[in-house]
Amino acid sequence: MSGLMLLDTPSLYYRAFYGVPDKVTAPDGTPVNAVRGLIDMIARLVADRSPERLVCCMDADWRPAFRVAALPSYKAHRVAGADAADGAAGGAGEETPDALEVQLPVIDAVLDAVGLARLGVPGYEADDVIGTLATAGRERGPVDVVTGDRDLFQLVDERGPVLVLYTARGIRNLEVLGEKEVAAKYGIPGRGYADYATLRGDPSDGLPGVPGVGDKTAATLITRFGSLAGLLEALDSDVREGLPAAARRKLEGARDYLAAAETVVRVVTDIDSPELRALDDDLPRAPRDPEALAELAERWGLNSPVERLLKALAGS
């Protein structure tokens, strides 16, 4: 039994939006493929993993100012409605497809009527909410993090344990990753994914990486020196063993990037906010507002997925 399940909700509803046919609509023709897909994902996860507690983690700020200040290229290619070069996290919005945008309020309303905890914290991404809850939650028992985002591999931890349920192959074929699995997959220390990702970069997030350092070199360096901090200490100490001249030149030329990228790549694990302190993450066995849920299900043509979710909750 999983103690706490943390959902990277934006990752899941984007997956549902692109994975469920867009012909799935409400009676009035409004697309609801993301809503239906997300509800069915949650039902399946609850039925299969039997969590005692669950939180639908949200992006209150998908491009936080503190990350943009450190690295202006962070997610800059995703900015809509403003000049990405201004570096302002609040002045521009992520380019969400219109057919998904109209579904987001429905998702919020359904989750609230069911009584599932839904949490975003101003100034932070869903990843940071997950990082904070996972770090605190492991003290009470197992934690499952459900995501399609490899950045959250940095949270795996034998203590607890904290596992990542990776959705790349779908909810029915989850890849369950702990420290051993991450180590085997990437050839790095189990909790070294953030350092590895910093070195190799991630174009999807506007993270350039160290020029000339790819997956293999990044893994070799992190394994040899244990962490990015250990690697930089070796560089400062003029260590030669395991640090060839070519690699030294590349790292020396990327010092400014490496200093900034740490803030960008590392998930926040210590948010302190009223929203977090007030969180009730107990998994509901019955809907919080049955009347509102019934109205939502009827209006948006969600009766079948809502029934499947309620059945999963009642049986968990």
Secondary structure, DSSP 8 states (H G I E B T S, - for coil): --SEEEEEHHHHHHHHHHHS-TT-B-TTS-B-HHHHHHHHHHHHHHHHH--SEEEEE--S-SS-HHHHHH-TTTTGGGEESS-GGG--SSSSEE---HHHHTTHHHHHHHHHHHT-EEE--TT--HHHHHHHHHHHHTTTS-EEEEES-GGGGGG-BTTTTEEEEE-TT-GGG-EEE-HHHHHHHHSS-TT-HHHHHHHH-BGGGTB--STT--HHHHHHHHHHHSSHHHHHHHHHTT--TT--HHHHHHHHHTHHHHHHHHHHHS-------HHHHT---B--SS-S-HHHHHHHHHHHT-HHHHHHHHHHHHH-
